[in-house]
């Protein structure tokens, strides 16, 4: 059907490379190193309790802020892991994935004319969401060789209009994590200001090599100005269930809930029931580090003979690889070529830059079964990339 209406797009980005890669990957039956969705069957007890909740008739709206038993379980988890007390009644909100929490937080707290600092490369939803508020997006580039934020650049970017700084640790797409130096700098650049920190921590349980996840919840001076976003989809291999949550002081949570109620009202009820039960066993999430660290090592190992130069990865389930030793094509063309010629799906890093910068890198994901990682590594180790 065609419409003759005159429309004006609110966003310029159009349809993302993910759709193009997804379509070609299906066409070529390609190895999936592109998607950020776990390729594993979720725990069967979890699946069965979702079925049970549906059979028990829990098929209507959940309470707007989320099922109380789930919020209580998450309050206990946050207290145990990060030593922070969040009140389940007023400071924890269950959302339709971490993505909705990011959208609701930015929409609730950022006004037209405000400035929001975030980092490139980075998860692609921040910039359009800032833009939709009539605010100014202020991207700061992270140097690719170190993947460490240059805090002098952040200091220089802060103005009287800065309303929010968005950080993401563990980081998609680089796998970098915040350390104490980053925390100290974040404390010092925000001290004495009204800046809100939006901390995207959806990969909190995937931090490797003995490193510690530096949640904002660990630091009272940051926690009191932070909205922290988590994802139960990532943690329990059920991204399609669309359940995430955010924690924030009561005054901030109140603002976020005002937006959340009109976005989705509440996240899917039966899945909240199932996830609340699964949280009772902490091995369900504490084992993730070991699980994914082995997968990271397997993919790196499978690529040891490849001409792709893999960057160190301390967290999450993505690796960056530099392909400039084999090709001077654009990263987009290189990715499309890999799909057609090698049947391996990856994502060009330019997708994660607000200005589309092409750095000759691709992102590979390792949230797949071992045989997929081995086969992907084998194909990417062939000489004629
Ligand atoms: N933040 C980051 C950094 C992500 O990579 C993603 C998912 N790719 C999300 C948030 C959204 O998570 P969810 O699936 O829970 O909406």
Boltz pocket constraint, residues with backbone or C-beta under 6 A from the ligand:
constraints:
  - pocket:
      binder: B
      contacts: [[A, 36], [A, 96], [A, 97], [A, 98], [A, 99], [A, 100], [A, 123], [A, 168], [A, 170], [A, 171], [A, 172], [A, 200], [A, 202], [A, 230], [A, 231], [A, 232], [A, 233], [A, 234], [A, 239], [A, 243], [A, 244]]
      max_distance: 6.0
